[in-house]
Amino acid sequence: MQLSNTSSNNGSSSNRESFTAAVDQGTTSSRFLIFDTAGIPRASHQVEFPQIYPHSGWIEHDPYDILNSVKICIEKATEKFVAMGYRVDDIKALGITNQRETTVVWDDQTGKPLYNAIVWSDTRAKKLVHELRNVAGSEKLHELSGLPLSTYPSSVKLLWLLRYVHKVRVAAEEGRLAFGTVDSWLLYNLTGGAGKGVHVTDPSNASRTMFMNIHTLEYDDFLVNWFGVGKVKLPRIVSSSDPDAYGTICEGPLLGIKISGCLGDQSAALVGQCAFSPGMAKNTYGTGCFLLYHTGSQPVISKNGLLTTVAYTFKGVKGHERAYALEGSIAVAGSAVKFLRDNLQLIKHSDEVGQLASKVEDSGGIVFVTAFSGLFAPYWVDDCRGTIFGITQYTRKEHIARATIEATCYQTKAILDAMERDSGTALHALAVDGGMSNSDVCMQLQADIMGIDVDRPAMRETTALGAAIAAGFGVGLWKDVEELQTVNREGRSTFSPRTNQATRDRGFELWTRAVKKAEGWVDVKDGADSDVEV
């Protein structure tokens, strides 16, 4: 549907209010938000889409479900925006942020996907990863790409597709296999698709593939050849903010609107928190949990189990042309709450988990290692699975609810400890956002377990806001990060620790013991579920 650019309202074109907008494509839903220049959402729409679980450890999305959910969100949010009296051309910049690592492959000639998207937390490639670790040159991967070899990055997902999906392999051999993370898939289709659409990505997304050199921000010949993807059409890497590289919307209510910014979701959340200085950090509690620590204009290769990633590259923004971060990635956070709701049916609604947890003073000796997909940072253990320790006749569902929240909080503390060792600097406060941050109980537990303040904004759509900010930089709506000092600063809440050091040490020691005991459950060399020709 094409909406009018000439709706009535709010003054002449010379004094009209300007807006930025963002697609926020996540693991379980897509959203489209339109922000004013103070960072307040004026219109939004959200659509959930199906999760596909073909086998244990396999998680997929239909690429068309992803695309269609985004199109619906754009249409519905824009309808609301125009109904408020604004015009489509009041939107001056549009950005995209997306679930990272999730891998999409399509036929470059037809534009049609050749397989479902393999989701970032999928573990089907565990046998392949075990093989790759023994291949000559594997010891160079971390230093070059910033990532350790695991089931997490896009590289091993693409290799699995090339090995086990016949039509993907044939397309590669014939030179028509296009690869991309979700940002590339969306950009390709929103700008015209086969024969017309742009095939690009930004460095924050490219840094999650293991194909890009983390130092040069270009594809690395050694990495591309080592993984054997030389025949695959990789997206061109462009700045996170750019007025031209991302193309324009080719249809629908935003026809002709330029896309001028793109960031992977966790980098977008860092930007949305306005964490533009080295030493600033944020933690996003979504399906997984992701802590990013700004390290400045040079990459820091972790010695303590963290990832080196690109925070953002803002073309033309002085001092912010290139920024890096250390990242701690937790595979399971909000999805553990969903597990309590959907699988165990201990709660009916996700927000009930905090209410349950608040009914008991502690977890009653329960420790829940939520390793549904193994453990990510800082452990990188792929042979453990979800395990509950300490069950007695005293145990109630309230204890399990509290232990579920604590699992995310303890993993966050482990990541913070690793970041302190890598950076030599201790954090004194942690900015937070994402679904689980809405729970006061969860955030208080996080402060109690870490021993530092937790800082929560009133407006917690920081991921989408970060993409909108990147887009604004792309078209010159802002020239410098100093202009964003007042964005999303009102109504912030601080949660301060109420525990002493001895209590925190005892709790973390128990968590660490539980992690050790959860290891070794799965034989990663047994690829019974992972080597199925499809």
MARKOLKE-735058 format. One record per atom (N, C-alpha, C): x, y, z; residue in one letter. Coordinates in steps of 0.02 Angstrom, whole numbers, plus 50000, padded with zeros to 5 digits. Example, Ala and Ser with C-alpha at 12.3 -4.5 7.8 and 13.67 -1.06 7.14 Angstrom:
<sites>
506604971650390a
506154977550390a
506604983550390a
506424988850354s
506844994750357s
506455000250394s
</sites>
This chain:
<sites>
500424994050000m
500005000050000m
500435006250000m
500265011149959q
500645017449955q
500275022749995q
500605025350047l
500315030550088l
500515037350063l
500085042150072s
500205048850046s
500795052250080s
501175055950042n
501705060250069n
501435067150087n
500785068150078t
500525074950088t
499955075050138t
499995070550188s
499485070650241s
499485077450275s
498895079250301s
498845085550335s
499265085450397s
499435091050422n
499675091350490n
500105097150507n
500465096850548n
500955100050589n
501395105050552n
501125109550512g
501535114950487g
501805113850417g
502145118950392s
502445118650325s
503055114250326s
503285112550266s
503845107950259s
504485110750289s
504535117450294s
505145120550319s
505235119750393s
504685118850432n
504755118350504n
504465111750531n
504425106750488r
504155100350509r
504665096550550r
504425092350593e
504855088150635e
505165082550593e
505785080850608s
506125075450572s
506125069150615s
506115063450580f
506095056950614f
506595052150582f
506805047350622t
507205041750597t
506815035350609t
506965030150571a
506595023850577a
507075018050574a
506855012250599a
507285006450600a
506884999950596a
507134995450554v
506924988450556v
507344984950610v
507014981550655d
507364977650707d
507154970350698d
507574966550662q
507404959650646q
507754955050696q
507364952050741g
507634947950795g
507534940550785g
507704936750835t
507684929450831t
506974926650830t
506524929850866t
505834927250870t
505314931950841t
505514938250827s
505034942950800s
505394948450761s
505004952050722s
505254957950686s
504854964050709s
505194969850708r
504864976050728r
505074981650681r
504654986650677f
504824992750642f
504614998550686f
505095003050700l
504965008650745l
505155015150711l
504775020450726i
504915027050701i
505045031550761i
505645034650764f
505865038550821f
505875045950806f
505735050050857d
505875057150851d
506615058450867d
506835064550861t
507555065950869t
507775065550942t
507315064850989a
507495063651059a
507555056251075a
507435052051024g
507495044851034g
506865041651063g
506305044851057i
505665042151082i
505285039051024i
505065032751030p
504665029650976p
503985032950970p
503805035050910r
503145038050898r
502665032950868r
502925028050832a
502495022850803a
502905016450797a
502575010750806s
502935004450800s
502444998750786s
502714993250763h
502324987250753h
502784981250759h
502524975750786q
502924969750798q
502544963650773q
502904958950741v
502614952750717v
503074946950736v
502794941950769e
503174935850783e
503134931250723e
503624926950715f
503614922150660f
503834915350685f
503694909950647p
503804903150672p
504534901450682p
504664897450733q
505314894350745q
505274887150721q
505774884850686i
505764878150656i
506314873950689i
506114868150717y
506584863750752y
506574856750721y
506934855650665p
506904849150631p
507194843450671p
507724844750710h
508054839650752h
508294843050815h
508494839050864s
508794841850924s
509414845950907s
509424852150931g
509994856550918g
509944860550853g
509444858850811w
509354862550748w
508824868050758w
508974874050736i
508494879550739i
508514883250672i
507934883850640e
507904886950574e
507344892150570e
507404896550522h
506874901250504h
506764900850429h
506144901450408d
506004902150336d
506194909350316d
506654910150268p
506864916950249p
506284921450227p
505774918450198y
505194922450178y
504774924550238y
504764920450291d
504424922550353d
504764928750381d
505424928750380i
505804934550404i
505634940750362i
505674940050296l
505554945650251l
504834948250257l
504354943750256n
503654945850258n
503474949150324n
503764946650379s
503624949750444s
503884956950446s
504454958050414v
504724964850411v
504274969350369v
504044966850312k
503614970850269k
502964972750304k
502674967950341i
502054969350378i
502184974750430i
502744974150466c
502904979050518c
502984986050489c
503324986550432i
503424993050400i
502744996050381i
502304991850351e
501654994450329e
501224996750388e
501184992650441k
500744994150497k
500995000150537k
501655000350550a
501925006050589a
501855012550550a
501965012250484t
501905018250443t
501175020650441t
500715015950438e
499995017750442e
499845021650506e
500105019150562k
499995022550627k
500305029550626k
500895030050598f
501265036350595f
500875041550555f
500635039550497v
500245044150454v
499575045850487v
499275041050522a
498635042350556a
498715047550611a
499325048450636m
499465053450687m
499555060450657m
499525060850591g
499575067350558g
500245068850528g
500695063950530y
501365064950501y
501365062650428y
501905064150393r
501985062150323r
502555057250316r
502525053050265v
503055048250254v
503725051850243v
503705057450210d
504345060850197d
504605064650258d
504265064150315d
504565066450378d
505095061650403d
505085055550377i
505595050550396i
506215051950353i
506735054350385k
507335056650349k
507875051250343k
507815045950383a
508345040750382a
508035034250404a
508265028850373l
508015022150389l
508615017450398l
508625013850454g
509165009150468g
508905002150478g
509354997350476i
509194990350486i
509644987450540i
509354983750586t
509744979850634t
509454972850635t
509874967950652n
509674961050639n
510014956050685n
509684950250692q
510014944650725q
510644942950684q
511194942050718r
511834940950683r
511964933350676r
512464931750636e
512704924850625e
512194920450589e
511544921650598t
511034917750563t
511174918150488t
511194912350456t
511474911650389t
510934910150337t
510924914250284v
510444913450229v
510834912350165v
510614907650124v
510904906550058v
510344906750006v
510494909949949w
509994910349897w
510314910149828w
509904908749778d
510124908449709d
510194915549683d
510794917449663d
510924924249640d
510534925949577d
510334920949539q
509974922349477q
509224923049487q
508944918949530t
508214919149542t
508034923149604t
508494924049650g
508354927449713g
508014923049764g
507904916749748k
507534912249793k
508014908749842k
507804908149906p
508224904649954p
508294897349937p
508874894549953l
509014887549937l
508954883049998l
508844885950056y
508754882150118y
508484886950170y
508204884350223n
508004888650278n
508604892150308n
508494897950338a
509034901350374a
509224897150434a
509874896050443i
510124892450502i
510274897650556i
509934897050613v
509934902250665v
510594902050705v
510774907850731w
511424908750765w
511554903650820w
511034901450855s
511144896850912s
511104889450891s
511014888050828d
510974881250802d
511654877650814d
511624871250833t
512234867550850t
512354861550804t
512034861250746r
512104855450703r
512824854350678r
513224859650678a
513894859250650a
514414857150701a
514204854350758k
514684852750811k
515204847650788k
514994842550749k
515474837650724k
515964840950675k
515704845250632l
516114848750584l
516624853250618l
516414856650672v
516874860850710v
517434856750740v
517264850850766h
517774846350794h
518284844450741h
518054843150680e
518514841550625e
518964847550608e
518654853450603l
519014859450582l
519564861350631l
519464859950694r
519964861750744r
520614857950733r
520584852450696n
521184848550683n
521484849850615n
521214854650578v
521464856450512v
522034861450519v
522564860650480a
523134865250482a
522904872350469a
523154876950509g
522974883950502g
522424886250549g
522094881550583s
521534883450627s
521774887950684s
522414887350702e
522674891450757e
522714898850738e
522654900550674k
522694907550652k
522014910950652k
521474907150657l
520814909950646l
520624915250697l
520764914050760h
520554918750812h
520894925550804h
521544925450792e
521914931650785e
521684935550724e
521524932150669l
521324935550608l
520604937950610l
520144933750636s
519434935250633s
519154938250697s
519494937050753g
519244939350817g
518784934350851g
518624928750817l
518154923850843l
518494917050851l
518324913350903p
518554906450908p
518124901950864p
518404896350845l
518034891550804l
517524888050848l
516894888750829s
516334885750867s
515744885150820s
515184882650846t
514574882150806t
514234888950797t
514484894150830y
514154900650832y
514214904750768y
514814905750739p
514864910350681p
514554907550617p
514444911950569s
514124910050506s
514534905150465s
515194905450471s
515634901450429s
515474894050431s
515384891350491v
515274884150497v
514574882250475v
514104886850481k
513424885550456k
513434885150379k
513804889650348l
513864889450275l
514224883050253l
514744881150289l
515104874950271l
514654868850277l
514234868750329w
513754863250337w
513284862950277w
513034868750256l
512584869050198l
512934866450135l
513554868550125l
513924866250066l
514064858750068l
514144856050126r
514294848950132r
513674844650126r
513104846850154y
512544842250162y
511914844150122y
511894849950090v
511304851850051v
511504852049977v
511244847249939h
511464846149869h
511374852449827h
510794855649830k
510664861349785k
511084867449805k
511284867849867v
511744873149887v
512434871949857v
512654865649861r
513304863749834r
513324864949758r
512794863049723v
512774863949651v
512784871449633v
512404875449670a
512384882649657a
513074885749666a
513444883349715a
514124885949726a
514574884049667a
514524877849646e
514944875449590e
514794879349526e
514164881449518e
513964885049457e
514024892649464e
514284894949521g
514414902049530g
513794906249542g
513254903449568r
512654907349579r
512414907049652r
512854904949698l
512664904549769l
512824911149804l
512314914449827a
512394920549866a
512314918949940a
512754921849980f
512734920850053f
512634927550087f
512294927350143g
512244933450184g
511964931850252g
512114936350300t
511744936250363t
511084939750350t
510654940250400v
509964942550390v
509944949550362v
510414953850381d
510424960650354d
510484960550278d
510934956350252s
511044955950180s
510424953450144s
510094948350172w
509484945650143w
508934950950140w
508844954750194l
508344959950194l
508514965650146l
509124967950147l
509324973350102l
509244971350029l
509434965250013y
509374962649945y
508644962949921y
508194960849963n
507494960449944n
507124967149948n
507284971149999l
506944977550006l
507134982449951l
507714981149918t
507944985649865t
507854982749795t
507474977349789g
507294975049722g
507384967649708g
507774964049749g
507854956849739g
508274955149678g
508114949549646a
508514946749591a
508624951949537a
509264952949521g
509454957449466g
509444964749483g
509174966649541k
509114973749558k
509384975249628k
509264970749676g
509414972149745g
510164972649760g
510334976649810v
511024977249831v
511214971149873v
511844968949868h
512094963349906h
512674965849949h
512504968550007v
513004971850050v
512894969750122v
513384971350163t
513344970350235t
513774975750267t
513724976450333d
514154981250367d
514674977550409d
515204980850433p
515734977250468p
515514973950533p
515004976650567s
514794973550630s
514484966650616s
514144965850559n
513884959350539n
514424954950508n
514834957950465a
515364954050433a
515854951250483a
515934954650539s
516404952250590s
516154946050626s
515534943850611r
515254937850642r
515284931750596r
515594932650538t
515604927150488t
516244923050491t
516794925950515m
517474923250514m
517794923750445m
517484927250399f
517784928250333f
518144935050329f
517974939650373m
518264946350372m
518864946850419m
519384950050397n
519964951450440n
519764956950489n
519814955550553i
519584960250604i
520014966550606i
520614966250579h
521074971950580h
520974976450520h
520854973550461t
520784977550400t
520064979150382t
519594975350410l
518874975950394l
518734974350321l
519134969950293e
519034967350225e
519054959750227e
518764956750175y
518804949450172y
519544947350167y
519714942150204d
520404939950208d
520494933750164d
520984934050120d
521104928450073d
521224921950110d
521614922250165f
521764916150202f
521114913250230f
520704917450261l
520084915050292l
519604912250240l
519514915850185v
519054913550133v
519294906950103v
519934906350091n
520204900150062n
520204894450113n
520364896050176w
520374890750228w
519684887550235w
519174891750234f
518494889050240f
518224886450173f
518574887650119g
518374884850055g
517754888050025g
517674894650033v
517074897950008v
517244902949952v
517784901649917g
517994906149864g
517504906949807g
517074901849797k
516584902149742k
515924905149764k
515854906649828v
515224909349854v
515224916949846v
514654919749827k
514584926949820k
514454929949889k
514974933149916l
514924936249982l
514694943549974l
514324946150022p
514094953050017p
514674957950023p
514624963449987r
515134968749991r
515094972150059r
515664973350091i
515684976550157i
515714984050149i
515234987550178v
515204994950175v
515124997650245v
515215004250253s
515175007450318s
514485006450350s
514465006150417s
513825005450453s
513355011150439s
513625016950421s
513205022650401s
513455025150333s
513005025350285d
513205027250217d
512585029650180d
512625035350146p
512025038050114p
511815034450050p
512255030450021d
512105027549956d
512165019949952d
512605016949991a
512785009949981a
512215005049993a
511725006950034y
511195002250053y
510575002650008y
510565007249961g
510015007449913g
509385010849941g
508835010249904t
508205013249924t
507655007949924t
507145009049965i
506575004549969i
506215004549901i
506074998449875c
505824997949805c
505064997349802c
504724996349857e
503994995649855e
503704996949923e
503034997449926g
502684998249989g
502635005550011g
502425006750072p
502295013550095p
502915017950099p
503505014950103l
504125018850106l
504495018850040l
504145017849985l
504445017849919l
504875024049909l
505515022849889g
505965028349875g
506365030949935g
506195028549995i
506565030650055i
507255027350055i
507785031150068k
508455028450070k
508575024450135k
508915018850128i
509185015250186i
509905017850195i
510065020450253s
510715023850262s
511105021250322s
510875015850354g
511245013150410g
511095005850421g
511595002250447c
511504995150461c
511994993150516c
511734989350565l
512144986950621l
511864980150643l
512314975550661g
512094969550696g
511774971450762g
511304967350786d
510884969550841d
511254971650904d
511794968050921q
512134969850983q
512554976150976q
512844977250918s
513174983550906s
512664989250906s
512084988050879a
511554993150878a
511344994950949a
511304990050993a
511114991451062a
511644995651097a
512294994351082l
512834998451110l
512755005751087l
512605006751023v
512495013450997v
511865016451027v
511335012551034g
510715015051063g
510795017151136g
511275014251171q
511435016451239q
511915022351239q
512095024751179c
512565030351171c
513235028851206c
513455022551201a
514085020451230a
514645021451179a
514825027751168f
515295029451115f
516015030051138f
516145029251202s
516815030151228s
517105023551252s
517765022451244p
518085016451270p
517955015751345p
517815009551365g
517675008151435g
516935007851451g
516505010051405m
515785009651415m
515535002851394m
515005000351426a
514764993551412a
514004993351419a
513724988351385k
512994987151391k
512874979651389k
512314977651418n
512104970651416n
511384970251392n
511264966451339t
510604965751311t
510324958851328t
509754958651362y
509434952451383y
508864950851335y
509024947151283g
508524945051235g
508434937551237g
508344934551178t
508334927251174t
508964924351204t
509534927351185g
510164926251219g
510344932551257g
510954932851282c
511164938651320c
511864940651294c
511964947151282f
512574949251248f
512844955551280f
513454954951307l
513784960451341l
514344963051296l
514314969451278l
514824972651237l
515184978051277l
515844978251270y
516274982951304y
516684986651252y
516584993151246h
516904997351196h
517654997651210h
518064995651161t
518794995651171t
519165000851130t
518805005051092g
519135010251054g
519235008550981g
519725011750950s
519805011350877s
520255005650855s
520525001750903q
520944996050886q
520654989650917q
520684984050882p
520414977850909p
520844975150966p
520514972451016v
520854968951071v
520674961551065v
521174957351053i
521054950151047i
521054947151117i
520494944151135s
520414941651203s
520844935651218s
521094935351278k
521454929551303k
521024925751354k
520404927951362n
519984925251416n
519294923051392n
519244920751330g
518624917651306g
518114922451279g
518304928751266l
517824933551238l
517934934251163l
517464937451130l
517494938551058l
517724945651045l
518094946550991t
518264953250967t
517804954750909t
517454960350914t
516944961850863t
516984969150844t
516684970850788v
516634977850768v
516014980850801v
516114986350836a
515554989850866a
515164993750813a
515524997750773y
515205001550719y
515745004950678y
515565007050618t
515995011350577t
515545016850550t
515635023050574f
515215028550554f
515595033150506f
515435032550443k
515765036350390k
515665043750401k
516225047450405g
516195054650410g
516075057450479g
516025053050530v
515925055350599v
516615055250633v
516895061050644k
517585061650668k
517685057950734k
518215053750735g
518375049950794g
517975043550801g
517505042450756h
517075036550761h
517015032950693h
517525033850652e
517535030450588e
517605022850597e
517895020850654r
517985013750668r
518005012650744r
517595008050769a
517595006550840a
517504999050851a
517864996450900y
517844989350915y
517554988150985y
517394981750998a
517154979851064a
517384972751080a
517444971451144l
517474964551169l
516764962451184l
516614956151167e
515924953751177e
515914947151214e
515444946751259g
515284940351291g
514584938351269g
514524932551238s
513884930251211s
513624924451252s
513004925051275i
512664919751312i
512114917051268i
512124910551253a
511654907751205a
510934907851230a
510844906951294v
510164906051322v
510044911051378v
509544915351369a
509344920051421a
508584920151423a
508274924451382g
507544924651380g
507254918151355g
507624914451315s
507374907951291s
507304902951348s
507684903751403a
507594899451461a
506924900851496a
506734907251497v
506074908951525v
505524906051481v
505624906551415k
505144903551369k
505104896051379k
505664892851395f
505684885651409f
505244884051470f
505294888051522l
504874887051581l
504134887751564l
503984892551518r
503294893851499r
503014888451452r
503374886951398d
503104882751345d
503244875251356d
503834873551380n
504024866551387n
503814863651454n
503994867051509l
503824864651576l
503154867151601l
502904872451570q
502254875451588q
502224877351661q
502774879951687l
502794882351756l
502474889251762l
502454892951707i
502144899551706i
501724900051643i
501254904751643k
500834905851584k
501084911651542k
501404916451574h
501664922251539h
502384923451562h
502794925851516s
503514926551531s
503644931151590s
503234936451598d
503374941151653d
503214938251722d
502924932251724e
502774929051788e
503404926251821e
503944925451783v
504534922251811v
504824926451868v
504824933051860g
505074937351913g
504624937251974g
503974936851963q
503504936452019q
503614930052059q
503714924552023l
503854918152057l
504504918552097l
505024921052064a
505684921352095a
505684925652158a
505264930752160s
505254935352217s
504924932252279s
504594926652270k
504234923452326k
504694919352372k
505324918452351v
505814914752392v
506424919152402v
506774918152458e
507354922352474e
507974920452434e
508004914152412d
508564911852372d
508324906052330d
508774902852293s
508574897452248s
508544890652282s
508614890652348g
508554884352385g
509074879152366g
509664881352347g
510194876752327g
510164874452255g
509674876852217i
509594874952147i
510074879152104i
510424875752059v
510804879152007v
510584876251940v
510364880651895f
510124878551828f
510644880951777f
511034876251750v
511504877851696v
511104877251631v
510934883051603t
510464883251546t
510844882251480t
511204876751475a
511634875451417a
511254871551363a
510694874251340f
510294870751289f
510684869951224f
511134874651211s
511554874351150s
512294874151169s
512454870951224g
513134871551251g
513194878351285g
513794880151305l
513914886551336l
514374890751292l
514174896951282f
514584901651245f
515074905051293f
515214911451283a
515734914951321a
515574914851397a
516104914751437p
516804913951418p
517044906751417p
516564902051420y
516734894951428y
516894891451362y
516464892451312w
516514889251247w
516554881651255w
516034878951287v
515974871751298v
515374869351258v
515494865051208d
514934862751167d
514724855551183d
515014852651235d
514824845751253d
514404845451316d
514134851251339c
513684851051396c
512974852651372c
512494850951413r
511784852351399r
511454854951462r
510844857451454g
510484860351511g
510434855451569g
510614857751628t
510644853451687t
510414857251748t
509984854151789i
509774857051852i
510084853051909i
510464856451952f
510784853352009f
510434855452074f
510474850952123g
510264852652191g
509534851552207g
509184847652166i
508474846452178i
508384842052240i
507954844152285t
507764840152344t
507004840452351t
506744837152403q
506024837452415q
505794844452436q
506274848652454y
506124855552472y
506004859952411y
506254857752353t
506244861852292t
505534863252268t
505404869652252r
504764871752224r
504884875452159r
504354876652122k
504434879952058k
504714887052066k
504594890152124e
504874896752136e
505644896452136e
505924891152165h
506654890452165h
506924889552094h
506574885652054i
506794884651985i
506754891151946i
506224895051957a
506154901451923a
506734906151941a
506894906352005r
507444910652027r
508114908251999r
508214901651998a
508834898951971a
508894900151896a
508334900551861t
508344902051789t
508594909051777t
508354913851816i
508594920751810i
509334921051830i
509504917751884e
510194917951909e
510684915151857e
510474910351817a
510924907451767a
511184912851719a
510744917151696t
510964922651653t
511404927551691t
511224928951754c
511604933751793c
512304931151809c
512364924751824y
513034921951839y
513464921751776y
513174920051719q
513564920151658q
513794927251641q
513364932151655t
513554939151644t
514144940951689t
514134938751752k
514694940051797k
515334936851771k
515284930751746a
515884927351719a
516174931251660a
515734934051619i
515974938151562i
516294944651587i
515984947851636l
516274953951664l
516964952651693l
517044947151728d
517694945451756d
518214944551700d
518004941251645a
518464940251588a
518634946951556a
518144951451550m
518274958051521m
518754962051563m
518694961451629e
519154964951674e
519864962451664e
519944955851656r
520614953151645r
520904955251578r
520474955451526d
520714957451459d
520874964951456d
520464969051487s
520534976251480s
520954979451535s
521024975851592g
521374978651648g
520984983951685g
520334984651670t
519914989751700t
519264986451725t
519074988251786a
518454985551814a
517874990251798a
517314987351778l
516704991351767l
516394993251835l
516114999151837h
515775001351898h
515015001751889h
514785001251827a
514065001151813a
513954997851746a
513384994851738l
513214991351676l
512544993751650l
512544996551589a
511914998551556a
511574992351528a
510914991951535v
510554985951515v
509954987751472v
509734982851433d
509124983451392d
508894976451374d
508364976051334g
508094969451315g
507544967051361g
507194961851338g
506584959651371g
506654958151445g
507164954251464m
507234952451535m
507404958351579m
507664963751550s
507824969651590s
507194973251614s
506624971451586n
505994974351610n
505824972151681n
506114966551703s
505974963751769s
506424966951821s
506124970351870d
506504973251925d
506864967751965d
506524962051972v
506824956452010v
507464954151975v
507434953251909c
508014951051871c
508584955951877c
508444962351870m
508974967351872m
509274968051942m
508854967351994q
509124967452062q
509574961452075q
509364955552051l
509784949652057l
510454950652020l
510414953851961q
511024955051923q
511504959451963q
511244964851992a
511664969252033a
511954965552093a
511534961452125d
511754957752185d
512304952752168d
512264949552110i
512754944452090i
513404947552066i
513364953252031m
513964956552004m
514304960952056m
513924964052099g
514214968652147g
514324975652119g
513994977452063i
514024984152035i
513324986452017i
513254992952004d
512604995751987d
512374993451918d
511724992651911v
511414991251846v
510994997351827v
511125000051767d
510815006251744d
510325004551687d
509685005651699r
509165003851650r
508795009951624r
508775010951558p
508405016651531p
507655015451534p
507275020851533a
506545020251532a
506315017551464a
506635020051410m
506475017651343m
506995012351324m
506755006051321r
507235000551315r
507274997651244r
507005001151195e
507074999051125e
507745001651097e
508285000251133t
508925003151115t
509225000051052t
509054993851037t
509324990650976t
509064994250914t
508414995250911a
508124998950854a
508375006150853a
508425009250912l
508665016150915l
509385016650887l
509805011650901g
510485011750876g
510505011550800g
510075007550770a
510045007350696a
509785013950668a
509315016950703a
509055023450680a
509595028850685a
510005028550738i
510555033250746i
511065032350689i
511235026050675a
511705024750620a
511445027650555a
510795026750542a
510495029450482a
510515037050482a
510395040050540g
510425047350545g
511115050050529g
511635046650553f
512315048550535f
512425047950460f
512115042850430g
512215041550359g
511975047250315g
511435050650335v
511165056150295v
511335062950323v
511745063250376g
511945069550404g
511445072750451g
510955068850475l
510475071550523l
510825073650587l
511335069750606w
511805071650659w
512505071550629w
512925075950654k
513605076350628k
514115073450677k
513925073250742d
514395071250793d
514025067850850d
514355063350885v
514025059650940v
513835064350997v
514165070151002e
514005074851055e
513285077351049e
513005077250990e
512315079450979e
511805074551009e
512045068651029l
511605063451055l
511625062751130l
511945067551165q
512045066951237q
511385066451276q
510865069651251t
510225069651288t
509745064251265t
509945060351214v
509485055151187v
509395049551238v
508775048151254n
508595042451297n
508925042751366n
508965048751395r
509275049451461r
508765050151517r
508145051751501e
507655053051554e
507365046551581e
507215046651646g
506855041151678g
507255034851687g
507915035251691r
508325029351700r
508275026951773r
508335020351782s
508305017251849s
508975014051865s
509185014551928t
509805011551950t
509655006252003t
509935000351993f
509884994852041f
510574993852072f
510624994952138s
511264994352172s
511284987752211s
511884984752217p
511934978252251p
511754978752325p
511414973452349r
511214973052419r
511574967352455r
512044964152422t
512394958452450t
513104960352469t
513414956252511n
514124957452527n
514564952952483n
515214954252485q
515674950652442q
515694943252457q
515644941352520a
515674934252538a
515074930452508a
514484933452510t
513894930252482t
513964929552406t
514234934752374r
514324934452302r
514834929052283r
515364928552321d
515874923552306d
515614916452314d
515214915352366r
514934908552377r
514464906652320r
514044911252299g
513574909752245g
513934908252180g
514444912152164f
514794911252101f
515214904852103f
515484903052161e
515854896752166e
515394890752154e
514784891152179l
514294885652168l
514114885252093l
514014891052062w
513864891151990w
514444888051950w
515054889851967t
515634887351931t
515694879751938t
515554877251997r
515564869952007r
515034866551964r
514444869551960a
513904866651920a
514094866451847a
514414871751821v
514624871751751v
515104866051737v
515584865151781k
516064859651772k
515724852851771k
515224851951814k
514874845551817k
514424844351757k
514214849751723a
513774849151665a
514154847351601a
514814848051603e
515214846751544e
515254839251529e
515364837651465g
515494830751445g
514874826551434g
514284829551434w
513674825651426w
513584823151354w
513804827251306v
513714825551235v
514404823851205v
514424818651166d
515024816951128d
515004820851063d
515404826151058v
515374830550999v
515624826950937v
515974821450944k
516204817750886k
515644813550856k
515104812750894d
514524808950869d
514064813750832d
514094813750767g
513704818450727g
513064815550700g
512734811250739a
512144807650714a
511614812350687a
511534818250720d
511014822850698d
511274828050649d
511944828450641s
512214834050604s
512434832350533s
512504825950517d
512754824250450d
512214820850408d
511644824350402v
511084821750364v
511054825250297v
511114821550242e
511064824550176e
510344826750165e
510244833050147v
509554835650138v
509484838850069v
</sites>
